[in-house]
Amino acid sequence: MIPASQYFLSYQTPQHDLSEQEKATVDILTQVVQIVGSLYGLQVNKKFPGGNFYPKDLTKEDIERAAQSNAEILSHFTIVERSHDSDKIIPVPYHVRYHVQLKKIEQLLLKASSLTKDRKLCSVLHAQIKALRTDAYEEAIVTNMIANCQRIRFWIGPMEPYEDKFFYKKYGYQAWVSTLNTELTKRCDEIKNLIIRHRREAFSAERIQFLEKTRVCVENTIAAGGLMVDYRFSGETLPNRPDLIERYGAIATLNLPVLQYVFNSYHMRIFESVFERHFRDGFSRPLLERSFFYLVLLHEISRFLTRFRTGVKRLQGLYPIFNEMTTELLAIRLASYLLLKNVFTEKEFEAILVMYICRLFDRFEGSTSRSVLIAFRKNDIKAHVASNVLMLNVLLHSGSIKYHGGISWPNFVRVFLEIDHMIEPAERIFAEGNYEDAMRFIQKYGSLEGMKRLHPIYGEMKPKDVVQV
């Protein structure tokens, strides 16, 4: 991996199977990805929960009142500003606000489309050029899904609302260029099909019906930029709009070099910090890396099973916490099903649980707030970290994980049972609950003390303090 800027990464992905013309096309698209990284930087404001999407002197209530007379104020693809002449709150479309950057991107996409001989890729690029001019980004995603390029794969646009902690509405730009990993894609699609045939019908009235039209792809990422770099996305499931999902289905994309980077740079370091040496000796690095891949895959497949129609409206600002928590919990249940079907060995299932525990520690930064709810509202921690804290507390309080200057672990069965026990209440709130239901759940389980005490980097624990399992 080669860091080129804060929100742009270039990966040392082999391109020996590409022709010279294809490599030239990739070079142009990589330039686009780099511009997208800079464009996303204009949207980010880590000190303000509304990012740079809203005027800093406006409250949530001010914006909500303005949105009652102009729904575009809370569109996914507008920036909210004050008009210069009347001080009125107005929405400015992305294609207007970011015209300079998008024009550069458009010129590069036109150049790439004239160079490539891949008709499918050409259709994708032209759909994305149209989206740059009209903000029809989600329709461009559908075009990309239908084209299903088999050589060079390219995605661009505002896709996820994680940086808008006011309303979880405004989408941040991201882009990546890659090639398809056909062998792993086939393996993942087989696992996905087995799970879909076993799908549950709970909360069927709220659940979006589209499972027969889903697909999983593993991509060898060449370059990535924007929100996905900021959040270290190993996978992405698109589109987000319910009507498009029901009509066209959804695609889960796993970015293999990103996944490998996250595993090597973060999760292995956590594994080596929090578990005693003799315990670690029972899990080889290849086993853990393979199991981490499976965990990410199951997390993205879980998103297929947790697409509910009115979740954002019901849960409001707490939606992202339950979105992350429910998908991760369900991923463990899916792993247990695949264990019963002999897709995973018992040792692989145990390694998946180990990687899940490591993910609970990832990127917690030792907030001084005692409550997850307070910390999340103050923008001290992100949604997936808040969900990790909730689950870690459940495991600590149940005795599934014990702390005596480090972690000891009675058995994998207890850990799994506690995780499985949490799925129903969490998913019920995600599928049918309201803001007050979500708030009570977080207040019940949301102390930060356990996380601060156990975190191997920011907490009190040191590798030498870990007790024997």
C-alpha positions as CSV (number, residue, x, y, z in Angstrom):
1,M,0.0,0.0,0.0
2,I,1.3,3.5,-1.0
3,P,-0.3,6.4,0.9
4,A,-0.6,9.3,-1.5
5,S,-2.8,11.7,0.5
6,Q,-5.0,11.6,3.6
7,Y,-8.0,10.2,1.7
8,F,-6.3,8.4,-1.3
9,L,-4.4,5.1,-1.3
10,S,-2.7,3.3,-4.1
11,Y,-2.2,-0.5,-3.6
12,Q,0.6,-2.5,-5.0
13,T,-1.8,-4.8,-6.9
14,P,-0.3,-6.8,-9.8
15,Q,-1.6,-5.8,-13.2
16,H,0.4,-8.3,-15.3
17,D,-2.8,-9.8,-16.8
18,L,-3.9,-6.4,-18.2
19,S,-3.0,-5.2,-21.7
20,E,-1.0,-2.0,-22.1
21,Q,-4.2,-0.2,-23.2
22,E,-6.0,-1.5,-20.1
23,K,-3.1,-0.3,-17.9
24,A,-3.3,3.1,-19.5
25,T,-7.1,3.2,-18.7
26,V,-6.4,2.2,-15.1
27,D,-3.8,5.0,-14.8
28,I,-6.5,7.6,-15.9
29,L,-9.1,6.2,-13.5
30,T,-6.5,6.2,-10.7
31,Q,-6.2,10.0,-11.3
32,V,-9.9,10.3,-10.9
33,V,-9.8,8.3,-7.6
34,Q,-7.2,10.7,-6.3
35,I,-9.3,13.8,-7.1
36,V,-12.3,12.1,-5.4
37,G,-10.1,11.8,-2.3
38,S,-9.5,15.5,-2.3
39,L,-13.2,16.2,-3.0
40,Y,-14.2,14.1,0.0
41,G,-11.8,16.2,2.1
42,L,-14.0,19.2,1.4
43,Q,-17.0,17.4,2.9
44,V,-15.2,16.3,6.1
45,N,-15.2,18.2,9.4
46,K,-14.4,15.9,12.3
47,K,-15.1,18.6,14.8
48,F,-18.7,19.3,13.7
49,P,-21.2,16.5,13.6
50,G,-22.8,17.9,10.5
51,G,-19.5,17.7,8.6
52,N,-19.2,20.5,6.1
53,F,-22.7,19.8,4.8
54,Y,-24.5,22.5,6.9
55,P,-23.8,26.0,8.2
56,K,-22.0,25.8,11.5
57,D,-24.3,28.3,13.2
58,L,-27.4,26.3,12.5
59,T,-28.9,23.7,14.9
60,K,-30.5,20.5,13.8
61,E,-33.9,22.1,14.7
62,D,-33.1,25.0,12.4
63,I,-32.4,22.7,9.5
64,E,-35.5,20.5,10.2
65,R,-37.7,23.5,10.1
66,A,-36.2,24.7,6.8
67,A,-36.6,21.2,5.4
68,Q,-40.4,21.3,6.0
69,S,-40.8,23.8,3.2
70,N,-37.9,22.4,1.0
71,A,-37.3,18.7,1.1
72,E,-34.1,19.1,-1.0
73,I,-32.4,20.5,2.1
74,L,-32.2,16.9,3.4
75,S,-31.4,15.3,0.1
76,H,-28.4,12.9,-0.1
77,F,-26.8,15.1,-2.7
78,T,-27.0,18.7,-1.6
79,I,-25.0,21.0,0.6
80,V,-27.0,23.4,2.8
81,E,-26.0,27.0,2.7
82,R,-27.3,30.5,3.4
83,S,-28.3,32.6,0.4
84,H,-26.1,35.6,0.0
85,D,-29.0,38.1,-0.6
86,S,-31.7,36.9,1.9
87,D,-29.9,34.8,4.5
88,K,-32.4,32.1,3.6
89,I,-31.4,28.4,4.1
90,I,-31.0,26.8,0.7
91,P,-29.9,23.5,-0.7
92,V,-27.0,23.6,-3.3
93,P,-26.7,20.4,-5.5
94,Y,-23.4,18.6,-5.4
95,H,-22.9,19.1,-9.1
96,V,-23.1,22.9,-8.6
97,R,-21.2,23.1,-5.3
98,Y,-18.3,20.9,-6.5
99,H,-18.4,21.9,-10.2
100,V,-14.6,22.6,-10.4
101,Q,-13.6,19.1,-9.1
102,L,-16.3,17.3,-11.0
103,K,-15.4,18.9,-14.3
104,K,-11.8,17.6,-14.0
105,I,-13.2,14.2,-13.2
106,E,-15.6,14.3,-16.2
107,Q,-12.7,15.2,-18.6
108,L,-10.7,12.2,-17.3
109,L,-13.7,9.8,-17.6
110,L,-14.2,11.0,-21.2
111,K,-10.6,10.3,-21.9
112,A,-10.8,6.8,-20.3
113,S,-14.0,6.0,-22.2
114,S,-12.4,6.9,-25.6
115,L,-9.4,4.8,-24.8
116,T,-11.0,1.6,-23.6
117,K,-12.3,-1.1,-25.9
118,D,-14.4,-2.7,-23.1
119,R,-18.0,-1.8,-24.1
120,K,-19.3,-2.6,-20.6
121,L,-16.8,-0.4,-18.9
122,C,-17.5,2.3,-21.5
123,S,-21.2,2.2,-20.6
124,V,-20.3,2.5,-16.9
125,L,-18.1,5.5,-17.5
126,H,-20.8,7.3,-19.5
127,A,-23.4,6.6,-16.8
128,Q,-21.1,8.1,-14.3
129,I,-20.4,11.1,-16.4
130,K,-24.1,11.7,-16.5
131,A,-24.3,11.3,-12.8
132,L,-21.6,14.0,-12.3
133,R,-23.8,16.4,-14.2
134,T,-27.2,15.5,-12.6
135,D,-26.4,13.8,-9.2
136,A,-28.1,10.6,-10.5
137,Y,-25.4,8.6,-8.7
138,E,-27.6,5.7,-7.5
139,E,-28.8,5.1,-11.1
140,A,-25.2,4.9,-12.2
141,I,-24.6,2.3,-9.5
142,V,-27.4,0.2,-11.1
143,T,-25.8,0.6,-14.5
144,N,-22.5,-0.6,-13.0
145,M,-24.2,-3.7,-11.4
146,I,-25.9,-4.6,-14.7
147,A,-22.8,-4.2,-16.7
148,N,-20.8,-6.5,-14.3
149,C,-17.4,-5.7,-15.9
150,Q,-15.1,-8.7,-15.9
151,R,-11.8,-6.9,-16.3
152,I,-11.5,-3.3,-15.0
153,R,-14.1,-2.4,-12.4
154,F,-14.6,1.2,-11.4
155,W,-17.0,2.9,-8.9
156,I,-17.5,6.5,-8.1
157,G,-19.9,8.7,-6.3
158,P,-21.4,9.8,-3.0
159,M,-22.5,6.5,-1.5
160,E,-22.6,6.5,2.3
161,P,-23.8,9.0,5.0
162,Y,-21.4,8.3,7.8
163,E,-20.0,11.8,8.0
164,D,-23.4,13.4,8.5
165,K,-24.0,12.7,12.2
166,F,-26.8,15.3,12.3
167,F,-29.3,13.4,10.1
168,Y,-27.3,10.4,8.5
169,K,-28.4,11.9,5.1
170,K,-25.6,13.5,3.2
171,Y,-23.5,11.1,1.2
172,G,-19.7,11.4,1.1
173,Y,-17.8,10.9,-2.1
174,Q,-15.6,7.8,-2.7
175,A,-14.2,5.9,-5.6
176,W,-12.1,2.9,-6.4
177,V,-10.6,1.1,-9.4
178,S,-9.9,-2.6,-9.4
179,T,-9.9,-5.9,-11.2
180,L,-12.2,-8.8,-10.5
181,N,-10.8,-11.8,-8.5
182,T,-12.8,-14.5,-10.2
183,E,-11.7,-17.4,-8.0
184,L,-12.7,-15.8,-4.7
185,T,-15.8,-14.3,-6.3
186,K,-17.0,-17.7,-7.2
187,R,-16.3,-19.1,-3.7
188,C,-18.1,-16.1,-2.0
189,D,-21.1,-16.4,-4.3
190,E,-21.5,-20.0,-3.4
191,I,-21.5,-19.1,0.3
192,K,-24.0,-16.3,-0.3
193,N,-26.4,-18.6,-2.2
194,L,-26.3,-21.1,0.6
195,I,-27.2,-18.4,3.1
196,I,-29.9,-16.9,1.0
197,R,-31.6,-20.2,0.7
198,H,-31.6,-20.4,4.5
199,R,-32.9,-16.8,4.9
200,R,-35.2,-15.9,7.8
201,E,-38.6,-14.2,7.3
202,A,-38.7,-12.3,10.6
203,F,-39.9,-8.7,10.3
204,S,-41.0,-9.5,6.7
205,A,-43.3,-6.4,6.5
206,E,-40.4,-4.1,7.1
207,R,-37.7,-6.1,5.3
208,I,-36.9,-5.1,1.7
209,Q,-37.5,-8.1,-0.6
210,F,-34.7,-8.6,-3.0
211,L,-32.6,-11.6,-1.9
212,E,-32.8,-13.6,-5.1
213,K,-31.2,-10.7,-7.0
214,T,-28.0,-10.3,-4.9
215,R,-24.4,-10.8,-5.9
216,V,-21.0,-10.8,-4.2
217,C,-17.8,-9.8,-5.9
218,V,-14.2,-9.8,-4.7
219,E,-12.0,-7.2,-6.3
220,N,-8.3,-6.6,-6.4
221,T,-8.3,-2.9,-5.5
222,I,-5.7,-0.8,-7.4
223,A,-6.6,2.6,-5.9
224,A,-9.2,3.9,-3.5
225,G,-10.2,7.4,-2.4
226,G,-12.7,9.3,-0.3
227,L,-14.9,8.0,2.5
228,M,-13.9,4.4,2.1
229,V,-10.3,5.3,2.9
230,D,-11.3,7.4,5.9
231,Y,-13.4,4.5,7.3
232,R,-11.1,1.7,6.1
233,F,-13.9,-0.1,4.2
234,S,-13.0,-3.7,3.4
235,G,-16.4,-4.1,1.8
236,E,-19.3,-2.1,0.4
237,T,-22.9,-3.1,-0.3
238,L,-24.8,-1.0,-2.8
239,P,-27.2,0.6,-3.7
240,N,-28.9,2.1,-0.6
241,R,-32.2,3.3,-2.1
242,P,-35.0,0.8,-1.3
243,D,-36.8,1.1,-4.6
244,L,-33.6,0.3,-6.6
245,I,-32.8,-2.6,-4.3
246,E,-36.2,-4.2,-4.8
247,R,-36.0,-3.8,-8.5
248,Y,-32.4,-4.6,-9.2
249,G,-31.1,-6.3,-6.1
250,A,-27.8,-5.4,-4.5
251,I,-24.1,-6.1,-4.8
252,A,-21.6,-6.7,-2.0
253,T,-18.0,-5.8,-3.0
254,L,-15.1,-7.0,-1.0
255,N,-11.8,-5.0,-1.6
256,L,-9.1,-7.7,-1.1
257,P,-6.0,-5.5,-0.7
258,V,-7.9,-3.2,1.7
259,L,-9.0,-6.2,3.7
260,Q,-5.4,-7.6,3.8
261,Y,-4.1,-4.2,4.8
262,V,-6.6,-3.9,7.7
263,F,-5.8,-7.4,8.9
264,N,-2.1,-7.0,8.8
265,S,-1.9,-3.4,10.2
266,Y,-4.6,-3.5,12.8
267,H,-6.3,-6.8,13.6
268,M,-3.1,-8.9,13.9
269,R,-1.6,-6.2,16.1
270,I,-4.7,-6.3,18.4
271,F,-4.6,-10.1,18.4
272,E,-1.0,-10.1,19.5
273,S,-1.7,-7.5,22.2
274,V,-4.8,-8.9,24.0
275,F,-4.3,-12.7,23.9
276,E,-1.8,-14.7,25.9
277,R,1.0,-16.3,23.9
278,H,0.1,-19.9,24.3
279,F,-3.4,-19.1,23.2
280,R,-2.1,-17.3,20.2
281,D,0.0,-20.3,19.2
282,G,-3.2,-22.2,18.5
283,F,-4.1,-19.9,15.6
284,S,-1.9,-19.6,12.6
285,R,-1.7,-16.3,10.7
286,P,-3.1,-17.8,7.5
287,L,-6.1,-19.2,9.5
288,L,-6.8,-15.8,11.1
289,E,-6.5,-14.0,7.8
290,R,-8.8,-16.4,6.1
291,S,-11.3,-16.1,9.0
292,F,-11.1,-12.4,8.9
293,F,-12.0,-12.5,5.2
294,Y,-15.0,-14.7,6.0
295,L,-16.1,-12.4,8.8
296,V,-16.1,-9.4,6.4
297,L,-17.9,-11.4,3.8
298,L,-20.6,-12.4,6.3
299,H,-20.9,-8.8,7.5
300,E,-21.7,-7.7,3.9
301,I,-24.1,-10.6,3.3
302,S,-25.8,-9.6,6.6
303,R,-26.6,-6.3,5.0
304,F,-28.7,-8.1,2.5
305,L,-30.7,-9.5,5.4
306,T,-31.1,-6.3,7.4
307,R,-32.4,-3.9,4.8
308,F,-35.5,-2.3,6.4
309,R,-37.6,0.3,4.9
310,T,-38.0,3.0,7.6
311,G,-35.0,2.5,9.8
312,V,-33.4,5.9,9.4
313,K,-36.8,7.6,10.0
314,R,-37.5,5.6,13.1
315,L,-34.1,5.5,14.8
316,Q,-32.9,8.9,13.5
317,G,-29.4,9.7,14.7
318,L,-29.0,6.3,16.4
319,Y,-29.6,4.4,13.2
320,P,-25.9,3.9,12.3
321,I,-25.1,2.3,15.6
322,F,-27.8,-0.3,15.2
323,N,-27.0,-0.7,11.5
324,E,-23.4,-1.7,12.4
325,M,-24.3,-3.8,15.5
326,T,-27.0,-5.8,13.9
327,T,-25.1,-6.7,10.8
328,E,-22.0,-7.8,12.8
329,L,-24.1,-9.9,15.2
330,L,-25.9,-11.6,12.4
331,A,-22.6,-12.3,10.7
332,I,-21.7,-14.5,13.7
333,R,-25.0,-16.3,13.5
334,L,-24.4,-17.0,9.8
335,A,-21.0,-18.3,10.6
336,S,-22.5,-20.8,13.0
337,Y,-24.9,-21.9,10.3
338,L,-22.1,-22.5,7.8
339,L,-20.3,-24.5,10.6
340,L,-23.3,-26.8,10.8
341,K,-23.3,-27.1,7.0
342,N,-19.6,-28.1,7.0
343,V,-18.6,-25.0,5.0
344,F,-16.4,-23.9,7.9
345,T,-14.4,-26.2,10.2
346,E,-14.7,-25.8,14.0
347,K,-11.3,-24.2,14.1
348,E,-12.3,-21.7,11.4
349,F,-15.4,-20.8,13.4
350,E,-13.3,-20.3,16.5
351,A,-10.9,-18.1,14.5
352,I,-13.9,-16.0,13.2
353,L,-14.9,-15.4,16.9
354,V,-11.3,-14.4,17.7
355,M,-11.4,-11.9,14.8
356,Y,-14.7,-10.6,16.0
357,I,-13.3,-9.9,19.4
358,C,-10.3,-8.1,17.7
359,R,-12.8,-6.0,15.8
360,L,-14.4,-4.9,19.0
361,F,-11.2,-3.1,19.9
362,D,-10.5,-1.6,16.6
363,R,-10.2,2.2,16.5
364,F,-11.5,3.0,19.9
365,E,-9.7,6.2,21.0
366,G,-10.3,6.3,24.7
367,S,-13.0,8.9,24.9
368,T,-13.3,10.5,28.3
369,S,-17.1,10.2,28.2
370,R,-18.6,7.5,30.3
371,S,-21.6,6.9,28.1
372,V,-21.7,5.6,24.5
373,L,-24.7,7.8,23.9
374,I,-23.0,11.0,25.1
375,A,-19.8,10.2,23.2
376,F,-21.6,9.5,20.0
377,R,-23.6,12.7,20.2
378,K,-20.4,14.6,21.0
379,N,-18.8,13.1,17.9
380,D,-16.2,11.5,20.1
381,I,-16.7,8.0,18.6
382,K,-18.0,6.6,15.4
383,A,-21.0,4.4,14.9
384,H,-19.2,1.1,14.5
385,V,-17.1,1.8,17.6
386,A,-20.2,2.6,19.6
387,S,-21.7,-0.8,18.6
388,N,-18.5,-2.5,19.5
389,V,-18.6,-1.0,23.0
390,L,-22.1,-2.3,23.5
391,M,-21.2,-5.9,22.6
392,L,-18.0,-5.8,24.5
393,N,-19.9,-4.8,27.6
394,V,-22.3,-7.7,27.1
395,L,-19.4,-10.2,26.9
396,L,-17.7,-8.7,30.0
397,H,-20.8,-8.5,32.1
398,S,-21.9,-12.1,31.2
399,G,-18.4,-13.4,32.1
400,S,-17.9,-14.7,28.5
401,I,-14.7,-12.6,28.5
402,K,-12.9,-12.3,31.9
403,Y,-10.4,-9.6,32.7
404,H,-7.6,-10.0,35.2
405,G,-5.0,-7.6,33.9
406,G,-5.8,-9.2,30.5
407,I,-8.3,-11.4,28.8
408,S,-9.1,-15.0,29.7
409,W,-11.7,-16.8,27.7
410,P,-13.7,-19.7,29.4
411,N,-14.9,-21.2,26.1
412,F,-16.1,-20.3,22.6
413,V,-19.6,-21.6,23.2
414,R,-20.4,-19.0,25.9
415,V,-19.1,-16.2,23.7
416,F,-21.2,-17.4,20.8
417,L,-24.3,-17.8,22.9
418,E,-24.1,-14.3,24.3
419,I,-23.6,-12.9,20.8
420,D,-26.5,-15.0,19.5
421,H,-28.7,-13.9,22.5
422,M,-28.2,-10.2,21.5
423,I,-29.4,-10.6,17.9
424,E,-33.1,-10.7,18.6
425,P,-33.4,-7.5,20.7
426,A,-31.0,-5.6,18.5
427,E,-32.7,-6.6,15.3
428,R,-36.1,-6.0,16.7
429,I,-35.2,-2.4,17.5
430,F,-33.5,-2.0,14.1
431,A,-36.5,-3.4,12.3
432,E,-39.4,-2.0,14.3
433,G,-38.2,0.1,17.2
434,N,-38.1,3.9,17.6
435,Y,-35.5,6.4,18.8
436,E,-36.6,5.9,22.5
437,D,-36.2,2.1,22.2
438,A,-32.7,2.5,20.8
439,M,-31.7,5.0,23.4
440,R,-32.8,2.8,26.3
441,F,-30.8,-0.1,24.8
442,I,-27.7,2.0,24.5
443,Q,-28.1,3.4,28.0
444,K,-28.4,-0.1,29.4
445,Y,-25.3,-1.5,27.8
446,G,-23.4,1.7,26.8
447,S,-20.7,2.3,29.5
448,L,-17.3,3.1,28.0
449,E,-15.4,2.0,31.1
450,G,-14.9,-1.6,30.0
451,M,-13.6,-0.6,26.6
452,K,-11.1,1.9,28.1
453,R,-9.9,-0.7,30.6
454,L,-9.3,-3.4,28.0
455,H,-8.1,-1.4,24.9
456,P,-4.6,-2.5,24.1
457,I,-3.4,0.8,22.8
458,Y,-5.3,3.5,24.7
459,G,-6.3,1.6,27.8
460,E,-4.3,0.2,30.8
461,M,-3.5,-3.2,29.3
462,K,0.0,-4.0,28.0
463,P,0.9,-7.3,26.2
464,K,2.9,-8.5,29.2
465,D,-0.1,-8.1,31.5
466,V,-2.2,-10.7,29.6
467,V,-3.0,-13.7,31.7
468,Q,-3.0,-17.3,30.5
469,V,-6.2,-18.6,28.9
